[in-house]
Amino acid sequence: MPRMLRRAAVLGATAHVASKHGQAKAEAAAQQEAAAPPPPAAVPEVPPAPEAPATHSPADSYDELMKLKGLLDAGVLTQAEFDAQKQRILSS
């Protein structure tokens, strides 16, 4: 019986030390992350819209609108830029 109690005590102590060690590592990582300056915000460069031919097929217009929507969703285009390009495509 004393052997089982010693084993339980050793296992409990080991688990406690491991828990404290992991907690200390997590706190150190959080402090290091908080101390590091945030990376500069990347300003997305808006690619120039390709000049479209005078006549568009509906499929070309759809594809171009879907690409623009993807850029809008990715945050590359602002809503105003998207609307301007959409009007350009739809008016062709």
C-alpha positions in Angstrom: 0.0 0.0 0.0 2.7 2.6 0.8 4.3 1.9 -2.6 1.0 2.8 -4.3 0.8 6.0 -2.3 4.3 7.0 -3.2 3.6 6.3 -6.8 0.5 8.5 -6.7 2.4 11.2 -4.9 5.2 11.2 -7.5 2.7 11.2 -10.4 0.7 14.0 -8.8 3.8 16.1 -8.2 5.0 15.4 -11.8 1.7 16.5 -13.2 1.7 19.6 -11.0 5.2 20.6 -12.1 4.4 20.0 -15.8 1.2 22.0 -15.5 3.1 25.0 -13.9 5.8 24.7 -16.5 3.3 24.8 -19.4 1.5 27.7 -17.8 4.8 29.6 -17.4 5.7 29.0 -21.0 2.3 30.2 -22.2 2.6 33.4 -20.0 6.1 34.1 -21.3 4.9 33.7 -24.9 1.9 36.0 -24.3 4.2 38.6 -22.8 6.7 38.4 -25.6 3.8 38.7 -28.1 2.4 41.7 -26.3 5.9 43.4 -26.1 6.6 43.0 -29.8 5.4 45.9 -31.9 2.5 44.9 -34.2 3.5 44.4 -37.8 2.7 47.4 -40.0 -0.7 47.1 -41.7 -0.2 46.1 -45.3 -1.8 48.6 -47.6 -3.2 46.5 -50.4 -2.3 47.7 -53.8 -5.3 47.9 -56.1 -4.4 46.4 -59.4 -5.4 48.5 -62.4 -8.5 47.2 -64.0 -7.8 45.6 -67.4 -9.2 47.6 -70.2 -12.1 45.7 -71.6 -12.9 45.4 -75.3 -15.8 47.5 -76.5 -18.1 44.4 -76.7 -18.5 42.0 -73.8 -20.3 38.7 -73.9 -22.5 38.0 -70.9 -20.1 35.2 -69.8 -17.1 37.6 -69.9 -19.0 40.2 -67.9 -20.0 37.6 -65.3 -16.4 36.3 -65.0 -15.1 39.8 -64.6 -17.7 40.6 -61.9 -16.9 37.4 -60.0 -13.2 38.3 -60.0 -14.1 41.8 -58.7 -16.3 40.3 -56.0 -13.5 38.0 -54.9 -11.2 41.1 -54.6 -13.8 42.9 -52.6 -14.3 39.9 -50.3 -10.5 39.6 -49.9 -10.4 43.3 -48.9 -8.3 44.3 -51.8 -11.0 46.6 -53.2 -13.2 49.0 -51.3 -16.9 49.0 -51.8 -16.6 52.3 -53.8 -14.0 50.9 -56.1 -16.0 47.7 -56.6 -19.1 49.8 -57.5 -17.2 51.9 -60.0 -15.8 48.9 -61.7 -19.1 47.1 -61.7 -20.8 50.1 -63.4 -18.0 50.2 -66.0 -18.6 46.5 -66.8 -22.3 46.7 -66.8 -22.3 49.9 -69.0 -20.2 48.2 -71.7 
